[in-house]
């Protein structure tokens, strides 16, 4: 698993626990923390990051937040995203949104992951216009990102947002030349979804 996939799935702690399958990750990381702390110049950052993941997976969100708030290296943007995820799980959506929007990163992967989280958050809040904006930004940033165009298509169809659904299908059919998108677009035409106020909608 690539480092980005580990970060997305909160599985970075596997780098510490992969050879300790019969010992609980909390114990493995606790021992690693103590050993690192004995060094003359200990660097506990990555262990704390991994500990946060384990606490998150065990739904100890407050402990996870505490660990991730002490990350100050190159993993800090991911730690901030994880903190927001924890607040999301605690149903503190306003705090989660604020943190998501504050994340500054050059990583397109992290940007899309944040946008997908905001998309889910806005749906939960019933803020559909903001949800549309978030998923469209994610598609624009990288339409090849796993499942992002499928998520957008299903969302637009479920909410009968045919203008955005048709626009997505047209763009993806032209970009990918995949037959499935042409079939989707043909379906919209047959069902009259490409018409607006009696006039044909062109893109």
C-alpha atoms as one frame of an Amber mdcrd trajectory, in Angstrom:
protein
   0.000   0.000   0.000   1.371   3.415  -0.974   1.970   6.057   1.672  -0.919
   8.122   0.290  -3.295   5.164   0.536  -2.084   4.557   4.086  -2.842   8.171
   4.953  -6.251   8.103   3.260  -7.272   4.929   5.090  -5.556   5.897   8.343
  -3.299   2.852   8.080   0.088   4.529   8.494   0.385   2.723  11.839   0.903
  -0.496   9.824   4.505   0.625   9.273   5.042   0.063  13.007   2.804  -2.946
  13.597   3.246  -5.086  10.456   5.816  -7.363  12.139   3.909  -7.465  15.434
   0.659  -9.065  14.325   0.092 -10.835  17.642   0.486  -7.707  19.769  -2.169
  -5.007  20.044  -1.216  -1.857  18.067  -1.653   0.309  21.184   1.007  -1.751
  22.958   3.316  -1.822  19.933   3.154   1.945  19.539   3.474   2.502  23.281
   6.685   0.480  23.314   7.965   2.341  20.239   7.188   5.645  21.976   9.117
   4.658  25.095  12.123   3.419  23.075  12.228   6.571  20.964  11.929   8.734
  24.061  15.131   7.210  25.449  17.173   8.669  22.593  19.216  11.821  23.080
  17.121  13.689  20.488  13.845  11.773  20.224  11.404  12.424  17.390   8.000
  11.199  18.487   5.999  12.843  15.722   5.367   9.837  13.503   4.575   7.588
  16.448   2.027  10.133  17.690   0.507  10.282  14.209   0.187   6.488  14.152
  -1.242   6.433  17.672  -3.900   8.908  16.570  -4.970   6.509  13.820  -5.309
   3.590  16.214  -7.330   5.672  18.683  -9.556   6.876  15.822 -10.250   3.327
  14.639 -11.227   2.436  18.217 -13.539   5.483  18.347 -11.465   7.235  21.019
 -11.729  10.472  19.076 -10.614  12.790  21.856  -7.340  10.869  22.278  -6.854
  10.839  18.500  -7.369  14.602  18.314  -4.849  15.136  21.115  -2.209  13.101
  19.274  -2.814  14.740  15.883  -2.782  18.262  17.273   0.865  17.682  18.206
   2.009  16.953  14.641   4.260  19.676  13.212   6.124  17.979  10.352   5.190
  17.306   6.723   2.267  15.176   7.901   0.614  18.160   9.570  -1.956  18.792
   6.778  -3.035  15.145   6.968  -3.147  15.385  10.747  -5.404  18.449  10.438
  -7.675  16.543   8.071  -7.771  13.651  10.533  -8.661  16.006  13.374 -11.539
  17.306  11.272 -12.583  13.699  10.564 -12.692  13.044  14.304 -14.883  16.091
  14.914 -17.075  14.881  12.025 -17.492  11.529  13.791 -18.364  13.384  17.005
 -21.089  15.197  15.022 -19.388  18.547  15.629 -19.899  19.489  12.003 -19.247
  23.221  12.341 -15.826  22.594  13.892 -15.036  19.923  11.309 -15.959  22.253
   8.435 -13.819  25.061   9.831 -10.778  22.803  10.036 -11.307  21.279   6.579
 -11.487  24.759   5.059  -8.313  25.852   6.863  -6.101  23.068   5.445  -3.342
  24.393   3.203  -1.640  21.763   1.067   0.029  21.211  -2.299  -1.181  17.595
  -2.407  -4.010  17.096  -4.899  -4.848  13.819  -3.176  -5.370  15.560   0.157
  -7.305  18.374  -1.507  -9.727  15.873  -3.037 -10.059  13.907   0.190 -10.946
  17.145   1.994 -13.460  18.055  -0.711 -15.084  14.620  -0.457 -15.377  15.025
   3.294 -16.886  18.487   2.873 -19.267  17.001   0.302 -20.481  14.436   2.840
 -20.655  17.060   5.568 -22.766  19.425   3.467 -25.156  16.630   2.512 -25.582
  15.793   6.188 -26.287  19.463   6.906 -28.723  19.710   4.001 -26.553  22.341
   2.285 -26.976  20.955  -1.209 -25.559  23.963  -3.094 -22.328  23.675  -1.121
 -22.311  19.917  -1.694 -22.610  20.491  -5.456 -19.756  22.994  -5.328 -17.518
  20.592  -3.378 -18.028  17.579  -5.651 -17.640  19.670  -8.809 -14.341  21.045
  -7.483 -13.164  17.491  -6.782 -14.064  16.358 -10.310 -12.366  19.406 -11.812
  -9.223  18.815  -9.768  -8.839  15.202 -10.905 -11.698  13.385 -12.654  -9.592
  10.207 -12.684  -9.521  10.085  -8.881 -11.134   6.791  -7.782 -14.954   6.962
  -7.734 -15.135  10.776  -7.845 -17.096  10.994 -11.119 -19.341   8.085 -10.077
 -20.100   9.821  -6.780 -20.892  13.032  -8.646 -23.139  11.277 -11.183 -25.111
   9.400  -8.522 -25.523  12.564  -6.454 -26.745  14.633  -9.400 -29.158  11.903
 -10.479 -30.497  11.327  -6.964 -31.215  15.048  -6.619 -32.508  15.359 -10.182
 -29.858  17.952 -10.927 -29.976  17.187 -14.625 -28.029  20.225 -15.768 -24.967
  19.145 -13.781 -25.560  15.471 -14.579 -25.645  16.149 -18.321 -22.644  18.450
 -18.137 -20.669  15.760 -16.287 -21.667  13.074 -18.796 -20.741  15.254 -21.775
 -17.383  16.228 -20.294 -16.490  12.666 -19.301 -17.635  11.163 -22.598 -15.442
  13.624 -24.487 -12.512  13.264 -22.099 -12.418   9.504 -21.628 -14.134   8.277
 -24.801 -15.578   5.511 -22.615 -18.722   3.899 -23.994 -20.381   3.873 -20.562
 -20.478   7.675 -20.469 -21.975   7.801 -23.972 -24.626   5.326 -22.840 -25.317
   7.517 -19.804 -25.643  10.578 -21.999 -27.880   8.733 -24.467 -30.095   7.736
 -21.557 -30.426  11.356 -20.495 -31.398  12.340 -24.047 -33.986   9.567 -24.371
 -35.500  10.487 -21.010 -35.645  14.158 -21.946 -33.153  15.194 -19.284 -31.192
  17.316 -21.742 -34.156  19.645 -22.259 -34.826  22.735 -20.230 -38.034  24.743
 -20.542 -38.776  22.957 -23.811 -35.432  23.823 -25.393 -32.475  21.542 -25.963
 -29.563  22.154 -23.606 -26.178  22.156 -25.321 -22.682  22.119 -23.733
